[in-house]
Amino acid sequence: MEFVLRDGTRVDCLTKNYAVEFDFAEKWAEAVGQSLHYARLTGEDPAIVLIIEKESDWKHYWQLKKAVRKHGIKLWYITPNYLKTETP
């Protein structure tokens, strides 16, 4: 659930362990800064969920993977395969 921080910014999802930024693949660099900012303000660990919509987005994932290692950011990704809905 989105959470408003004391400086007026909004972390996409705040859990008891992580301040999570969800972002589209082409915005991977912005996601790094936002996750670190949200973590600093909340005291939780920084995390990113990268939204992979198409095959060409994987190049952004690999760039982000290098950055998160350096900054200690937890990284997950989501693809259309994980967004499938089933009808009863």
Phi and psi restraints in degrees (value plus and minus 20) as a CYANA .aco file:
   2 GLU   PHI     -83.1   -43.1
   2 GLU   PSI     124.5   164.5
   3 PHE   PHI    -156.0  -116.0
   3 PHE   PSI     108.9   148.9
   4 VAL   PHI    -104.5   -64.5
   4 VAL   PSI     108.1   148.1
   5 LEU   PHI    -112.4   -72.4
   5 LEU   PSI     149.1   189.1
   6 ARG   PHI     -82.4   -42.4
   6 ARG   PSI     -42.2    -2.2
   7 ASP   PHI    -112.8   -72.8
   7 ASP   PSI     -14.8    25.2
   8 GLY   PHI      70.6   110.6
   8 GLY   PSI     -27.9    12.1
   9 THR   PHI     -96.6   -56.6
   9 THR   PSI     144.1   184.1
  10 ARG   PHI    -145.9  -105.9
  10 ARG   PSI      98.4   138.4
  11 VAL   PHI    -102.1   -62.1
  11 VAL   PSI     114.6   154.6
  12 ASP   PHI     -82.2   -42.2
  12 ASP   PSI     -59.2   -19.2
  13 CYS   PHI    -170.8  -130.8
  13 CYS   PSI     104.8   144.8
  14 LEU   PHI    -136.2   -96.2
  14 LEU   PSI      98.7   138.7
  15 THR   PHI    -130.4   -90.4
  15 THR   PSI    -198.3  -158.3
  16 LYS   PHI     -92.6   -52.6
  16 LYS   PSI     -31.7     8.3
  17 ASN   PHI    -139.3   -99.3
  17 ASN   PSI     -44.8    -4.8
  18 TYR   PHI    -154.7  -114.7
  18 TYR   PSI     126.7   166.7
  19 ALA   PHI    -124.3   -84.3
  19 ALA   PSI      89.2   129.2
  20 VAL   PHI    -127.0   -87.0
  20 VAL   PSI     107.9   147.9
  21 GLU   PHI    -123.6   -83.6
  21 GLU   PSI     105.6   145.6
  22 PHE   PHI    -119.4   -79.4
  22 PHE   PSI     110.3   150.3
  23 ASP   PHI    -173.4  -133.4
  23 ASP   PSI     136.4   176.4
  24 PHE   PHI     -94.2   -54.2
  24 PHE   PSI     133.3   173.3
  25 ALA   PHI     -73.3   -33.3
  25 ALA   PSI     -63.2   -23.2
  26 GLU   PHI     -88.5   -48.5
  26 GLU   PSI     -31.0     9.0
  27 LYS   PHI    -124.0   -84.0
  27 LYS   PSI       5.1    45.1
  28 TRP   PHI     -77.8   -37.8
  28 TRP   PSI     -59.9   -19.9
  29 ALA   PHI     -87.9   -47.9
  29 ALA   PSI     -59.2   -19.2
  30 GLU   PHI     -83.4   -43.4
  30 GLU   PSI     -57.1   -17.1
  31 ALA   PHI     -81.2   -41.2
  31 ALA   PSI     -54.9   -14.9
  32 VAL   PHI     -81.3   -41.3
  32 VAL   PSI     -72.8   -32.8
  33 GLY   PHI     -81.6   -41.6
  33 GLY   PSI     -63.0   -23.0
  34 GLN   PHI     -84.6   -44.6
  34 GLN   PSI     -63.8   -23.8
  35 SER   PHI     -84.3   -44.3
  35 SER   PSI     -59.0   -19.0
  36 LEU   PHI     -86.8   -46.8
  36 LEU   PSI     -60.2   -20.2
  37 HIS   PHI     -82.8   -42.8
  37 HIS   PSI     -68.1   -28.1
  38 TYR   PHI     -83.9   -43.9
  38 TYR   PSI     -58.2   -18.2
  39 ALA   PHI     -83.9   -43.9
  39 ALA   PSI     -61.7   -21.7
  40 ARG   PHI     -81.8   -41.8
  40 ARG   PSI     -61.6   -21.6
  41 LEU   PHI     -96.2   -56.2
  41 LEU   PSI     -46.9    -6.9
  42 THR   PHI    -118.3   -78.3
  42 THR   PSI     -41.8    -1.8
  43 GLY   PHI      62.7   102.7
  43 GLY   PSI     -18.3    21.7
  44 GLU   PHI    -113.7   -73.7
  44 GLU   PSI     148.5   188.5
  45 ASP   PHI     -94.3   -54.3
  45 ASP   PSI     126.1   166.1
  46 PRO   PHI     -96.1   -56.1
  46 PRO   PSI     125.6   165.6
  47 ALA   PHI    -171.4  -131.4
  47 ALA   PSI     132.5   172.5
  48 ILE   PHI    -153.4  -113.4
  48 ILE   PSI     117.6   157.6
  49 VAL   PHI    -131.5   -91.5
  49 VAL   PSI      93.2   133.2
  50 LEU   PHI    -112.0   -72.0
  50 LEU   PSI     111.7   151.7
  51 ILE   PHI    -113.6   -73.6
  51 ILE   PSI      91.5   131.5
  52 ILE   PHI    -118.7   -78.7
  52 ILE   PSI      88.9   128.9
  53 GLU   PHI    -116.8   -76.8
  53 GLU   PSI     -48.3    -8.3
  54 LYS   PHI    -165.7  -125.7
  54 LYS   PSI     144.6   184.6
  55 GLU   PHI     -74.9   -34.9
  55 GLU   PSI     -59.5   -19.5
  56 SER   PHI     -88.4   -48.4
  56 SER   PSI     -33.2     6.8
  57 ASP   PHI     -91.1   -51.1
  57 ASP   PSI     -39.5     0.5
  58 TRP   PHI     -81.3   -41.3
  58 TRP   PSI     -48.3    -8.3
  59 LYS   PHI     -81.2   -41.2
  59 LYS   PSI     -55.1   -15.1
  60 HIS   PHI     -90.8   -50.8
  60 HIS   PSI     -58.2   -18.2
  61 TYR   PHI     -78.1   -38.1
  61 TYR   PSI     -65.5   -25.5
  62 TRP   PHI     -87.1   -47.1
  62 TRP   PSI     -53.6   -13.6
  63 GLN   PHI     -86.2   -46.2
  63 GLN   PSI     -65.6   -25.6
  64 LEU   PHI     -83.1   -43.1
  64 LEU   PSI     -59.4   -19.4
  65 LYS   PHI     -77.3   -37.3
  65 LYS   PSI     -58.5   -18.5
  66 LYS   PHI     -84.0   -44.0
  66 LYS   PSI     -63.0   -23.0
  67 ALA   PHI     -87.6   -47.6
  67 ALA   PSI     -61.1   -21.1
  68 VAL   PHI     -87.9   -47.9
  68 VAL   PSI     -53.8   -13.8
  69 ARG   PHI     -80.4   -40.4
  69 ARG   PSI     -63.4   -23.4
  70 LYS   PHI     -87.0   -47.0
  70 LYS   PSI     -53.9   -13.9
  71 HIS   PHI    -126.5   -86.5
  71 HIS   PSI     -16.4    23.6
  72 GLY   PHI      48.2    88.2
  72 GLY   PSI      16.2    56.2
  73 ILE   PHI    -118.2   -78.2
  73 ILE   PSI     112.2   152.2
  74 LYS   PHI     -93.0   -53.0
  74 LYS   PSI     117.6   157.6
  75 LEU   PHI    -147.7  -107.7
  75 LEU   PSI     110.4   150.4
  76 TRP   PHI    -148.0  -108.0
  76 TRP   PSI     144.8   184.8
  77 TYR   PHI    -158.3  -118.3
  77 TYR   PSI     140.4   180.4
  78 ILE   PHI    -153.7  -113.7
  78 ILE   PSI     119.7   159.7
  79 THR   PHI    -144.5  -104.5
  79 THR   PSI     149.0   189.0
  80 PRO   PHI     -76.7   -36.7
  80 PRO   PSI     -47.6    -7.6
  81 ASN   PHI     -81.7   -41.7
  81 ASN   PSI     -50.3   -10.3
  82 TYR   PHI    -105.6   -65.6
  82 TYR   PSI     -27.7    12.3
  83 LEU   PHI    -121.0   -81.0
  83 LEU   PSI     -15.1    24.9
  84 LYS   PHI     -82.7   -42.7
  84 LYS   PSI     120.8   160.8
  85 THR   PHI    -135.0   -95.0
  85 THR   PSI     126.9   166.9
  86 GLU   PHI    -132.9   -92.9
  86 GLU   PSI     120.3   160.3
  87 THR   PHI    -112.1   -72.1
  87 THR   PSI     123.6   163.6
